[in-house]
Amino acid sequence: RWAGLRPGTPDGAPILGRPAESPEGLFLALGHYRNGVLLAPETAEKLTSLILEGENASALGAFSPGRFEPR
């Protein structure tokens, strides 16, 4: 059997960036739901800038891996 899973997040926005207290070099790009193919180029561009150029992580704040953690 085949299953085409479309993992999403509670707020509908993908998770992009480096989680707090994660191993060095771990970056996440997941939870795009049904828009994965459409958002892939922009996701790749943003994560490439974050990884290679140290782009300010706050630029991806709305997609932060920590946004679901209790405050």
Phi, psi and omega per residue, in radians:
R1 nan 2.590 3.137
W2 -1.936 2.497 3.076
A3 -2.371 2.204 3.088
G4 -1.738 1.476 -3.091
L5 -1.297 2.509 3.129
R6 -2.247 1.392 -3.087
P7 -1.128 2.339 3.140
G8 -2.269 3.139 3.136
T9 -2.030 2.845 -3.135
P10 -1.021 -0.576 -3.119
D11 -1.687 0.010 3.080
G12 1.458 -0.077 3.131
A13 -1.760 2.554 3.133
P14 -1.179 2.894 3.053
I15 -1.811 2.112 -3.114
L16 -2.332 2.347 3.038
G17 2.148 -2.940 -3.081
R18 -1.765 2.152 3.114
P19 -1.201 2.621 3.057
A20 -1.105 2.523 3.103
E21 0.955 0.724 3.114
S22 -1.825 2.817 3.061
P23 -1.047 2.592 3.116
E24 -0.975 2.315 3.086
G25 1.533 0.031 3.116
L26 -1.578 2.101 3.084
F27 -2.230 2.516 -3.114
L28 -1.924 2.496 3.007
A29 -2.577 1.606 -3.030
L30 -2.679 2.982 3.072
G31 1.365 0.500 -3.120
H32 -1.329 -0.137 -3.112
Y33 0.968 -2.239 -3.049
R34 -1.472 -0.023 -3.088
N35 -1.807 0.274 -3.096
G36 -0.971 -0.838 -3.128
V37 -1.165 -0.688 -3.125
L38 -1.202 -0.640 -3.079
L39 -1.619 -0.084 -3.079
A40 -0.980 -0.811 -3.132
P41 -1.083 -0.761 3.139
E42 -1.203 -0.685 3.089
T43 -1.060 -0.812 -3.142
A44 -1.077 -0.734 3.138
E45 -1.106 -0.813 -3.119
K46 -1.142 -0.786 -3.137
L47 -1.206 -0.622 3.077
T48 -1.060 -0.785 3.103
S49 -1.093 -0.730 -3.140
L50 -1.123 -0.760 -3.077
I51 -1.320 -0.875 -3.024
L52 -1.474 -0.627 -3.034
E53 -1.906 -0.021 -3.136
G54 1.130 0.586 3.121
E55 -0.875 2.507 -3.131
N56 -0.971 2.134 -3.118
A57 -1.103 -0.403 -3.140
S58 -1.146 -0.349 3.087
A59 -1.127 -0.395 3.124
L60 -1.856 0.324 -3.045
G61 -0.906 -0.700 -3.130
A62 -1.160 -0.299 -3.111
F63 -1.963 0.192 -3.065
S64 -0.966 2.385 3.062
P65 -1.061 -0.439 -3.096
G66 -1.533 0.056 -3.040
R67 -1.198 -0.263 3.126
F68 -1.698 -0.066 3.127
E69 -1.299 2.525 3.096
P70 -1.086 2.529 -3.131
R71 -1.733 nan nan
